[in-house]
């Protein structure tokens, strides 16, 4: 079954993508939750018309995302956490902490687009932010003790 995604779906695709999914996944999850519509002839024509109209907006969004990615890559975010004498931290650094630190630095990034591997010790680490379907920014983290 082919569906047109109405919004981004993790591990499946982005808004306005036409993807092939299993019948049950499409009919029981994607369509009822308004994540997708069936890719029939009428919906495909409507998608193409919308894509023509949004081409200029998409180019601007891409340019903005690239500019933000360059700004993020040029900075190093410092996050202060509680840690023991050996340099192991209590808990972990979360995406919410990273998003808050970026906002304090003047760069608004939603915590949902940030991915980070488990940070369990002090030092320098890397997180990633998916700002656009074509733009992925690398966030340099410096984790220090409070």
C-alpha positions as CSV (number, residue, x, y, z in Angstrom):
1,X,0.0,0.0,0.0
2,X,1.3,3.4,-0.9
3,X,0.6,6.4,1.3
4,X,1.4,10.2,1.2
5,X,2.8,11.4,4.5
6,X,1.1,14.4,5.9
7,X,3.8,15.0,8.5
8,X,7.3,13.6,9.4
9,X,7.2,10.1,10.8
10,X,10.4,8.8,12.5
11,X,12.1,5.9,10.6
12,X,9.6,6.2,7.7
13,X,9.9,9.5,5.9
14,X,9.2,13.2,5.7
15,X,6.2,15.3,5.0
16,X,4.9,14.9,1.4
17,X,6.9,11.7,0.8
18,X,5.2,8.8,-1.0
19,X,6.1,5.6,0.8
20,X,5.2,2.0,0.6
21,X,3.9,0.5,3.9
22,X,2.2,-2.7,4.9
23,X,-1.6,-2.6,4.7
24,X,-2.2,-2.9,8.4
25,X,0.3,-0.2,9.4
26,X,-1.2,2.2,6.9
27,X,-4.9,1.6,7.7
28,X,-4.7,1.0,11.4
29,X,-2.0,3.5,12.5
30,X,-0.9,6.1,9.9
31,X,-4.3,7.1,8.4
32,X,-6.4,7.2,11.6
33,X,-3.7,9.2,13.4
34,X,-3.6,11.7,10.5
35,X,0.0,10.9,9.7
36,X,-0.8,9.9,6.1
37,X,-3.4,9.6,3.4
38,X,-3.9,6.9,0.7
39,X,-1.9,7.7,-2.4
40,X,-4.7,7.6,-5.0
41,X,-4.8,9.6,-8.2
42,X,-6.6,12.7,-6.7
43,X,-4.3,12.9,-3.7
44,X,-1.2,12.6,-5.9
45,X,-2.4,15.5,-8.1
46,X,-3.1,17.6,-5.0
47,X,0.4,16.7,-3.7
48,X,2.1,17.8,-6.9
49,X,0.2,21.1,-6.9
50,X,1.2,21.7,-3.3
51,X,4.8,20.9,-4.1
52,X,4.8,23.5,-6.9
53,X,3.4,26.2,-4.6
54,X,5.8,25.4,-1.8
55,X,9.0,25.2,-3.8
56,X,10.0,28.7,-2.9
57,X,9.2,28.3,0.8
58,X,11.2,25.0,0.9
59,X,14.3,26.7,-0.6
60,X,14.1,29.4,2.1
61,X,13.7,26.8,4.9
62,X,16.7,24.9,3.6
63,X,18.8,28.1,3.5
64,X,17.8,29.0,7.1
65,X,18.6,25.4,8.3
66,X,22.0,25.5,6.6
67,X,22.8,28.9,8.2
68,X,21.7,27.6,11.7
69,X,23.8,24.5,11.2
70,X,26.9,26.6,10.4
71,X,26.2,28.7,13.5
72,X,25.8,25.6,15.7
73,X,29.0,24.0,14.3
74,X,31.0,27.1,15.1
75,X,30.0,27.0,18.8
76,X,30.7,24.6,21.7
77,X,28.0,24.2,24.3
78,X,29.0,23.9,27.9
79,X,26.8,21.9,30.2
80,X,27.4,21.7,34.0
81,X,26.3,18.5,35.7
82,X,26.9,16.8,39.1
83,X,29.8,14.3,39.0
84,X,32.0,12.3,41.3
85,X,35.7,12.6,41.7
86,X,36.4,10.0,39.0
87,X,34.6,12.1,36.3
88,X,31.5,10.0,36.1
89,X,28.3,12.0,36.1
90,X,25.1,11.2,38.0
91,X,22.4,10.5,35.4
92,X,23.1,11.6,31.8
93,X,22.9,14.7,29.6
94,X,19.5,14.9,28.0
95,X,18.3,16.5,24.8
96,X,16.3,19.0,26.9
97,X,19.5,20.2,28.5
98,X,21.2,20.5,25.1
99,X,18.2,22.4,23.7
100,X,18.1,24.7,26.7
101,X,21.9,25.4,26.4
102,X,21.5,26.1,22.7
103,X,18.6,28.5,23.4
104,X,20.8,30.3,26.0
105,X,23.4,30.7,23.2
106,X,20.8,32.3,20.9
107,X,19.9,29.3,18.7
108,X,16.4,27.9,19.0
109,X,16.4,24.1,18.4
110,X,13.6,21.8,19.4
111,X,14.7,18.9,21.7
112,X,12.8,16.4,19.5
113,X,15.3,16.8,16.6
114,X,18.4,16.4,18.8
115,X,20.0,12.9,19.2
116,X,22.8,12.1,21.5
117,X,24.4,8.9,22.7
118,X,24.5,8.3,26.4
119,X,26.9,10.8,28.1
120,X,28.1,9.2,31.3
121,X,31.3,11.1,32.0
122,X,32.9,14.5,31.9
123,X,34.6,15.8,28.8
124,X,33.9,16.6,25.1
125,X,31.0,14.8,23.4
126,X,29.0,15.2,20.1
127,X,25.3,15.4,19.6
128,X,23.4,15.8,16.3
129,X,20.4,17.9,15.3
130,X,18.3,17.1,12.3
131,X,17.3,20.6,11.3
132,X,15.9,19.8,7.8
133,X,15.6,16.6,5.8
134,X,18.9,17.5,4.1
135,X,20.7,19.3,6.9
136,X,22.2,17.6,10.0
137,X,24.1,19.8,12.4
138,X,26.9,18.5,14.7
139,X,26.7,20.0,18.2
140,X,29.9,20.0,20.2
141,X,29.3,19.5,23.9
142,X,31.7,20.2,26.7
143,X,30.4,18.5,29.9
144,X,31.9,19.9,33.1
145,X,31.3,19.4,36.8
146,X,29.2,21.8,38.8
